[in-house]
Amino acid sequence: MLNKKEVEEIRKDFLYLDKKYNNPIVYLDNAATSQKPIQVIDSVSEYYKYENANPHRGAHTLSVLSTEVYENGRKKVAKFINAREESEVVFTRNTTESLNLLAYSYANEKLKEGDEIVISIMEHHSNLVTWQEAAKKTNAKLKYLYIDKKTKQLDFEEFKNAITEKTKIFSITQASNVVGTMPDVEKMIKYVKSVNKDCICIVDCAQYIPHNKVDVQKLGCDFLVFSGHKMLSIMGAGVLYGRKELLNSLKPFLYGGDMIEYVFEDKSSYLDAPGRFEAGTQDVGAVKSLISAIDYIENIGIENIRDYEKSLMDYAYDRILEKSDIIDVYTTNDKNRSPVLDFNFKEAHPHDVASIMDSFGIAIRSGHHCAQPLHRYLQTNFSCRASFAFYNTIEEVDFFIEHLEDVRRLMRIGTK
Ligand SMILES: Cc1ncc(COP(=O)(O)O)c(C=O)c1O
């Protein structure tokens, strides 16, 4: 686990901590997007200074260099998630685009009336609205797995009952961005495949991969999606991992340059994956930053990151529970959880809470966190969320907890 001195060193790489804002910033909105270390920012600058050209399209030196950067990114990601080969990695803009690609290319083609799609009530809208639309278009049925309202855990028996031979798509988050629950996705996929080996199993890894080791072969998933920007990379590099034979059985999502084999006036043929899913000019700068982000994470060690963040999270969770007279906590009490602390003041709107926190320099998220059905299920419309990363400190957690008292004071909560 990271020690205090190591975290101090790491913090030197995050320049927002140096800048003079109205207040020093305590950034606790890491689940929305991470901050970027200087090494990642510099890698993009290097790309645009010395390696920039349109990749895959030129015979000249710079285009070859740009292609190399891009394809090295694919190799890097493949190794990072233990894909069988690099052609199983497709670059998209983000998790949302990866899921839309799947819903469009797979569902529209292969789903039919009576088929079933199983997701959970915890899903981010990107893994929910996509399947709603796919179900609407194909007359497939969308089924939800519900969490226990107290523990925020899925019930394995209920899950088993939901999976049948009609289940054609099972798509689930590996870590909830609201309640922090981390379902045993590996065990679930094993069960799904035992009932219907052809059911497509998709893992939304957006909140899991910044904090944990991911091994797609061990998970046994067919597809896995995530966003680079939540794991130190700049915005614009998303990943769709897919088993090679499945990727090659899907129709392209976007058509145009760089994804074709032959084009005639009346018909065209397409490259194999990953090329067939990467039409148009790719975001090589973002992919370069993802390479640098993975280097940065590997240099620290993902287990060190996970253990340190867990210590921050457990501490924050225990401290916020001390305020249960004024605060409801939604995050699961299971210690195997993602570092997101979700809560509501019983008598203050999350936007007021977030604004008061901001006046002290504390950045937390307020709103529905793109999970309206989950909030409704938990009988609220919105919540506050503080989410932690390895460059946060115990002192920052204390600062955040202490300023919750200012919300109590300023909103006159519990006073006559
Ligand atoms: C669990 C989960 N899935 C998907 C997404 C969507 O990610 P993006 O906005 O990068 O597409 C998010 C974003 O917060 C998320 O938390």
The ligand as an SDF file (V2000), in Angstrom:
LIG
                    3D

 16 16  0  0  0  0  0  0  0  0999 V2000
  -20.3780    2.8960  -14.4270 C   0  0  0  0  0  0  0  0  0  0  0  0
  -20.2590    3.8740  -15.5620 C   0  0  0  0  0  0  0  0  0  0  0  0
  -20.5040    3.4590  -16.8080 N   0  0  0  0  0  0  0  0  0  0  0  0
  -20.4150    4.2740  -17.8570 C   0  0  0  0  0  0  0  0  0  0  0  0
  -20.0550    5.5830  -17.7110 C   0  0  0  0  0  0  0  0  0  0  0  0
  -19.9700    6.4620  -18.9140 C   0  0  0  0  0  0  0  0  0  0  0  0
  -18.6640    6.8930  -19.1140 O   0  0  0  0  0  0  0  0  0  0  0  0
  -18.3570    7.9630  -20.2540 P   0  0  0  0  0  0  0  0  0  0  0  0
  -19.1210    9.2020  -19.8910 O   0  0  0  0  0  0  0  0  0  0  0  0
  -16.8880    8.1530  -20.1780 O   0  0  0  0  0  0  0  0  0  0  0  0
  -18.8230    7.3850  -21.5260 O   0  0  0  0  0  0  0  0  0  0  0  0
  -19.7880    6.0840  -16.4410 C   0  0  0  0  0  0  0  0  0  0  0  0
  -19.4590    7.4990  -16.2360 C   0  0  0  0  0  0  0  0  0  0  0  0
  -19.5060    8.0340  -15.1680 O   0  0  0  0  0  0  0  0  0  0  0  0
  -19.8940    5.2000  -15.3330 C   0  0  0  0  0  0  0  0  0  0  0  0
  -19.6580    5.6190  -14.0860 O   0  0  0  0  0  0  0  0  0  0  0  0
  1  2  1  0
  2  3  1  0
  2 15  2  0
  3  4  2  0
  4  5  1  0
  5  6  1  0
  5 12  2  0
  6  7  1  0
  7  8  1  0
  8  9  2  0
  8 10  1  0
  8 11  1  0
 12 13  1  0
 12 15  1  0
 13 14  2  0
 15 16  1  0
M  END
$$$$
